[in-house]
Amino acid sequence: MNLYRQLLSQNSEGKSIRVGLIGAGKFGTMYLSQAKHTPGVSITAVVDKIPSKAEKALDHYGASKAHITDDPFEVIQNPDIDVIIDATGSPTAGISHVLDCCEYNKNIIMVNVEADALAGPILAKKANKAGIIYSLAYGDQPALICEQVDWARTSGFDVIAGGKGTKYLDGFHEVTPDDVWEHYGLTSEQAEMGGLNAKMFNSFLDGTKSAIEMAAVSNATGLSPAPEGLKFPPVGVNDLPNFLKPESEGGMLHHKGQVEVVSSQKRDGKDVLGDLRWGVYVVLEATSDYVSRCFKEYGLITDKSGCYTAMWKPYHLIGMELGISVASVSLRNEPTGSPTEFIGDAVAIAKRNLQEGEILDGEGGYTVYGKLMPSVDSLANKCLPIGLAQGIALNTDVHAGSPITWDQVNIDLTSQAVKLRREMESLVA
């Protein structure tokens, strides 16, 4: 509760946390807009494949002598930088950046949840061995869920469910970049004028991003997926304790201690009352009749039994909150969420009937979407993680709705990302 005081103290001593940002997209730009108002922090370098994009992002930071480059390695090995932020969204690039940070003793904050879902547990293990901190990014929903879970458990509660909200309707898994904008209420012309990326926005709509983020939450908190994956039930905040409890008690959970994403819309397209589209939540269980009475006395919303209640945060501010991670990692030596074991996995599922020779186009594309699965099931069925389903060819036909498996693709087994992922799988197996 005293990060700001520590930042002020650091600033008064003429010290600053020196930050290297890799990726000058929306998340990174939002962080820069707030970093200029944060004492004790200095943006030392910004990396982007398009340097002019980095320059534009830095305009939000104001007058700065920050170095601009298109070479991440140049920044990671720079001795004048304390912490690296990976905001690229590329799973293969993220893995490379973490391993380089291990070599050059740089703490790393992973906005890149795609890399975390692909190989986070082993990346965090390697980071710990190297003596650096590997952290999820505060402001993004996975880290905020981790915070809520930690608060609940530290307060002595069992967490029955944890997750986030999104917009979901039947058929969204099959949506492609060609028809994504109609679901956002935009024309293609409006999207182009706004500089919006159809593939990226489609990854949120078709369920891939939810699968990736809940895999990250699962691996960082121990909350596990249901065998069938995410159900996206249409549930508002006042109904969280009614529905997100075990089936045996009138709810819809497969088990206690589950990750789940709730939809802001009913299946008929009508809005859910008190939706949590932009927020996060945890469902708690009373530890005794006394605690159940306390829930009632202090006005908490519960299920009919009075045993289950929920806490939620109705928003997340994305990059504008990232400074919490920067300060926590640098001043407390503590991550804002970090994977500890391989429990949840995000695997590639065919969006349509695919033919031998087709090239998979990854997250938010035309060929596959990401589905959350318990890691024991994904490993048993040799499922290909969504983070590797990019730019590789099928060697057989695959039916719509079927998982893509390792033996159905022609993939370079010598690549860094593939080798690390297989290493992680072997440790579990």
Sequence and secondary structure as in RCSB ss.txt:
>XXXX:A:sequence
MNLYRQLLSQNSEGKSIRVGLIGAGKFGTMYLSQAKHTPGVSITAVVDKIPSKAEKALDHYGASKAHITDDPFEV
IQNPDIDVIIDATGSPTAGISHVLDCCEYNKNIIMVNVEADALAGPILAKKANKAGIIYSLAYGDQPALICEQVD
WARTSGFDVIAGGKGTKYLDGFHEVTPDDVWEHYGLTSEQAEMGGLNAKMFNSFLDGTKSAIEMAAVSNATGLSP
APEGLKFPPVGVNDLPNFLKPESEGGMLHHKGQVEVVSSQKRDGKDVLGDLRWGVYVVLEATSDYVSRCFKEYGL
ITDKSGCYTAMWKPYHLIGMELGISVASVSLRNEPTGSPTEFIGDAVAIAKRNLQEGEILDGEGGYTVYGKLMPS
VDSLANKCLPIGLAQGIALNTDVHAGSPITWDQVNIDLTSQAVKLRREMESLVA
>XXXX:A:secstr
  HHHHHHHHHHTT  EEEEEE  SHHHHHHHHHHTTSTTEEEEEEE SSHHHHHHHHTTT S   EEES HHHH
HT TT  EEEE    HHHHHHHHHHHHHHT EEEE  HHHHHHHHHHHHHHHHHHT  EEE TTSHHHHHHHHHH
HHHHTT EEEEEEEEE   TTGGG  TTTHHHHTT  HHHHHHTT  HHHHHHHHTSHHHHHHHHHHHHHH  B 
 TT     B  GGGHHHHSSBGGGTS BSSSSEEEEEESB TTS B TT  TT EEEEEE SSHHHHHHHHHTT 
 B TTS EEEEEES   GGGGTHHHHHIIIII   SS   S  EEEEEEESS B TT EEE TTSSSEEEEEEEH
HHHHHTTB BGGG EEEEESS B TT B BGGGEE  TTSHHHHHHHHHHHHH 
